[in-house]
């Protein structure tokens, strides 16, 4: 049985690991994978058809804990303990829930002190007791009447007519004063772990199509000092088609991984007569997992050839490999009476809306199966790739965009600067 420390408005954990509000989904999954012998039977719950309408949930069924992640930014929003018989809980080092200590109303009062009057929900038959960043729900099945309050509250919780021995059914840890209005906080400095994260990625374009990326980056600027002295650093970097490998390294730092393409399975769709000629050397990707971006370099010139932006939707083959890339792509609209007008495609745009703006693709989509070997099938089904305006949109079966690949001719000579782009 897990023995965990409760920190209101912050975290639930022990000396080995900690689930912290604002933590990215990938870090929570990494904790579960590392401690898989202790924490077993983890479910991933999400809406397949409308993944943005419901929170993304990691359900630790053996331990009675749910981790609720915001559907948009995929950071930890609420920690729910829904079965207190499966876990030991303590506050400030003192247990208030264990096999020997029942989490009764008297025990909560003794451990946490007095609070504001609670709220009774007659539909749920639950009595909610709220502290800042922490709520308890008491089951009142045996109590037929709604709670009545005495005129004065001089005695703290004792003045509320709660039956003696009522035990906690659920506990919630969240940010702010209200569980209903809570939002996932900004990522804590303790979660950066030396990585750089992308707050937003703007696609820069010229007259013909995408020209590069402008990335707004976040880092915990901790130098040789302690983490307590660290501060959030925000800075912008831009990379363009035709930039050299050294240019990208100086702008974004070392990638998490370098991947060499062994074969190009999309080559058969190329109009080039050389599609059957094997390449003498392989193009290679820089994989920036925490940015949600891949950058492809030409094997001969070592210059940027493509960018791949990942949306990290659940139900996709690459889910949880990349963090979500919060991109914005200006689109040149091809409709009558809209000369020079642009619209924006974001991480959350649906393919139907983009097709209405850009016009339907001339060619049928390329079906992408993504099976890693002949005997291995993709459990999530195929995706469809549509090419428009020097971009390839990979579309999932629920109409959401899984990734966007930007490509363009390498730019010899001087680079385009941001000020020159419309």
HURANOR-V51026 format. One record per backbone hydrogen bond with DSSP energy under -0.5 kcal/mol. CO is the residue of the C=O (numbers start at 1). NH is the residue of the N-H. E is the energy in kcal/mol with one decimal. If there is no record, write none. Layout:
[[CO;NH;E] [CO;NH;E]]
This chain:
[[2;4;-0.6] [2;88;-3.2] [4;90;-2.0] [5;7;-0.5] [5;13;-1.7] [6;8;-0.5] [7;10;-2.1] [7;11;-1.8] [10;21;-3.1] [11;7;-2.5] [12;19;-2.9] [13;5;-3.8] [17;14;-2.9] [18;20;-0.8] [19;12;-1.9] [20;23;-2.1] [23;76;-2.4] [24;27;-0.6] [24;28;-1.5] [25;29;-2.4] [26;30;-2.0] [27;31;-1.9] [28;32;-2.0] [29;33;-2.5] [30;34;-2.2] [31;35;-2.0] [33;36;-1.1] [35;38;-1.3] [35;39;-3.1] [38;40;-0.8] [40;62;-0.8] [41;43;-0.5] [41;61;-1.5] [41;62;-0.5] [43;45;-0.6] [43;59;-2.8] [45;57;-2.6] [46;48;-0.6] [50;53;-1.6] [55;57;-0.5] [56;69;-3.3] [57;45;-3.0] [57;59;-0.6] [58;60;-0.7] [58;67;-2.7] [59;43;-2.6] [59;61;-1.4] [60;63;-0.9] [60;64;-1.1] [60;65;-1.5] [64;82;-1.7] [64;83;-1.3] [65;60;-3.2] [66;68;-0.6] [66;80;-3.0] [67;58;-2.4] [67;69;-0.6] [68;77;-3.1] [68;78;-1.7] [69;56;-2.2] [70;74;-1.5] [74;25;-1.9] [75;70;-2.5] [76;22;-2.2] [78;68;-2.9] [78;80;-0.6] [79;173;-2.6] [80;66;-3.4] [80;82;-0.7] [81;171;-2.0] [83;86;-1.4] [84;87;-0.7] [86;2;-0.6] [88;4;-2.7] [89;96;-2.1] [89;97;-1.7] [90;6;-3.0] [91;94;-1.6] [94;91;-2.7] [97;89;-2.6] [100;102;-0.5] [101;98;-2.5] [102;104;-2.2] [103;168;-2.1] [104;108;-2.4] [105;109;-2.0] [106;110;-2.1] [107;111;-2.4] [108;112;-2.9] [108;113;-0.5] [109;113;-1.6] [119;121;-0.5] [119;128;-3.6] [120;122;-0.7] [121;125;-1.5] [121;126;-1.6] [125;140;-1.9] [126;121;-3.0] [126;128;-0.6] [127;129;-0.5] [127;138;-2.6] [128;119;-2.6] [128;130;-0.5] [129;136;-2.7] [130;116;-0.6] [131;133;-0.6] [131;134;-1.2] [133;9;-1.8] [133;174;-1.4] [134;131;-3.5] [135;172;-2.5] [136;129;-3.2] [137;169;-3.8] [137;170;-1.4] [138;127;-2.2] [140;143;-1.2] [142;144;-0.7] [148;161;-1.1] [153;156;-1.4] [155;158;-1.6] [156;159;-1.2] [157;160;-1.6] [159;150;-0.9] [160;162;-2.4] [163;166;-1.6] [166;105;-1.3] [167;139;-1.4] [170;137;-2.6] [171;81;-3.0] [172;135;-2.1] [173;79;-2.5] [176;133;-1.6] [179;182;-0.6] [188;191;-1.8] [189;192;-1.3] [189;193;-0.5] [192;195;-2.5] [197;199;-0.6] [197;218;-3.4] [200;216;-2.7] [201;328;-1.9] [202;204;-0.6] [202;214;-3.0] [203;330;-0.6] [204;211;-3.9] [204;212;-1.6] [209;206;-2.5] [211;241;-2.1] [212;204;-2.5] [213;215;-0.6] [213;239;-2.2] [214;202;-2.9] [215;217;-0.7] [215;237;-2.3] [216;199;-2.8] [216;200;-1.2] [217;235;-2.0] [218;197;-2.6] [219;221;-0.9] [219;233;-3.7] [220;222;-2.7] [221;223;-0.6] [226;229;-1.2] [227;230;-1.8] [231;221;-2.8] [233;219;-2.2] [235;217;-3.4] [237;215;-3.4] [239;213;-3.0] [240;243;-1.9] [243;304;-2.5] [244;248;-2.0] [245;249;-2.1] [246;250;-2.2] [247;251;-1.6] [248;252;-3.1] [248;253;-0.5] [249;253;-1.6] [257;259;-0.5] [257;287;-2.9] [259;285;-3.6] [263;265;-0.7] [264;267;-1.4] [266;269;-1.6] [267;270;-1.9] [272;275;-1.0] [273;276;-0.6] [274;277;-1.6] [276;278;-0.6] [283;261;-2.5] [284;297;-3.0] [285;259;-1.9] [285;287;-0.6] [286;288;-0.7] [286;295;-2.1] [287;256;-1.8] [287;257;-1.2] [287;289;-0.8] [288;291;-0.6] [288;292;-1.1] [288;293;-1.8] [289;323;-2.9] [290;198;-0.9] [292;310;-2.6] [293;288;-2.5] [294;308;-2.6] [295;286;-2.7] [296;305;-3.6] [296;306;-1.3] [297;284;-1.5] [298;302;-2.0] [302;245;-1.4] [303;298;-2.4] [304;242;-1.5] [305;408;-1.1] [306;296;-2.5] [307;406;-3.1] [308;294;-2.4] [309;404;-2.0] [310;325;-2.5] [313;316;-1.1] [316;319;-1.7] [318;321;-2.1] [318;322;-0.7] [324;326;-0.7] [325;327;-1.7] [326;201;-2.3] [327;347;-0.9] [328;203;-2.8] [328;330;-0.5] [329;345;-3.0] [331;333;-0.7] [331;343;-1.9] [333;335;-0.5] [335;338;-1.1] [338;341;-1.5] [341;333;-1.8] [343;331;-4.0] [345;329;-3.1] [346;349;-1.3] [349;401;-0.7] [350;354;-1.6] [351;355;-2.6] [352;356;-1.8] [353;357;-1.4] [354;358;-2.7] [355;359;-2.2] [357;334;-1.3] [365;367;-0.5] [366;385;-2.6] [367;369;-0.6] [368;383;-2.2] [370;372;-0.5] [373;376;-1.7] [375;377;-0.5] [376;373;-0.5] [377;379;-0.7] [378;381;-1.4] [383;368;-3.0] [384;386;-0.5] [384;395;-3.4] [385;366;-2.1] [386;388;-0.5] [386;393;-3.0] [388;391;-1.1] [390;407;-2.1] [391;388;-2.9] [391;393;-0.5] [392;394;-0.6] [392;405;-2.7] [393;386;-2.3] [393;395;-0.7] [394;402;-3.2] [394;403;-1.1] [395;384;-2.4] [396;399;-1.7] [399;351;-2.6] [400;396;-3.1] [400;402;-0.5] [402;311;-2.1] [402;312;-0.6] [403;394;-2.9] [404;309;-2.8] [404;406;-0.5] [405;392;-2.6] [406;307;-2.3] [410;412;-0.8] [417;420;-1.3] [417;421;-0.5] [418;421;-1.5]]
